[in-house]
Amino acid sequence: MSKRRYLVALGGILLHLMIGSVYAWSVFTGPIAKQTGWALSSVTVAFSIAIFFLGMSAAFMGRVVERFGPRLTGTVAAILYGSGILLTGLAVQINSLPLLYLGYGVIGGLGLGAGYVTPVSTIIAWFPDNRGLATGMAIMGFGFAAMLTGPVAQQLIATIGLVATMYLLGAVYMVIMLGAAQVIRKPRPDEVPAADLAKSVSLTGKAMTANEAVKTPAFRYLWLMFFINITCGIGLVAVASPMAEQQTGMSAATAAMMVGVVGLFNGFGRLAWATLSDLIGRPLTYTLIFVVDVIMLVGILTVGSPLLFGIALCLIMSCYGAGFSVIPAYLGDVFGTKQLGAIHGYVLTAWAAAGIVGPTLLSFSEEYFHNYTVSLILFVLLELLALGLSIRIRREFKATAQDAKHVTD
């Protein structure tokens, strides 16, 4: 096995570390609102726009990865995301809210989508014998990025000011991403042993194109399962601190500390669950993810202990991170890796939708009922639906495998 694959994996991790800084947007919202006089809610909208364009552009960029290769899409991602951050600094400097939405939301979001899909299918091609580990390594970087960017950005803002910080970060992101993109390429036939390739046969025994895959019931099930996982997870991420204070009486300082610990579980969960999926299979892993989610959400609803609330939220966030890292390998298992980048891009449209639905549901519950109970109950029902879908799809795969065995016999 070529050692080149570890360099490719490192390039993918670096790329995701840079674009994953989008999760540190809350570090900038307060200073931006204070310096410009814009409402905090107006500044926060830029994040929603960015996530929307991430999900929608991923569908298109996934096809570009397959046709032109990850080096091109990684380079495009570097230019777009870096430019988006630079334009954010300019927007603050000239006090232009529309430019903030265009720069950070639209252009930055397009860069996020291009960067997100760039390494995933490529790394899977280098690690066909350990698909879960491969995607876990790449996507773990995205989960941990906020922990790296947050403290650095706070220090820079205090030292050189907000606008200069945005200019500096934009330039750094662009340079690092450009460098990382150049080492990400698909393996040549002689660089992946046939024995490892033999381990990567799909559950259906087929290698489908993206257009074939999206027409199957399996794709619809996986899209909906992914949507539910992200809807519930991203909704809780958005209100973790105030919910902890309201549900358990936790102090603001403790709640803030808990959010930091939750971030660790989001990051490590991506690698841990993905690695587990190599051992027990993706279908069973996804079923376990939803079982854990249901139990922990019921715990949040019924238990008033700050410690138990924190534990439950950490486990839910590990499952949230798992949704991102396990789904690419799951898609490879079901549809093969022929056009995995494009298929993964199509599934990421669920992220765009979930980024709007999850926070909106929780905000609606808080505004009209002055608590999060209604939304949490709805989340439990959604997770039960996803659990049912995960069991159904496992049965279908089992039946397909048995049919194939009978034909062979």
Disulfide bonds with the S-S distance in Angstrom:
none
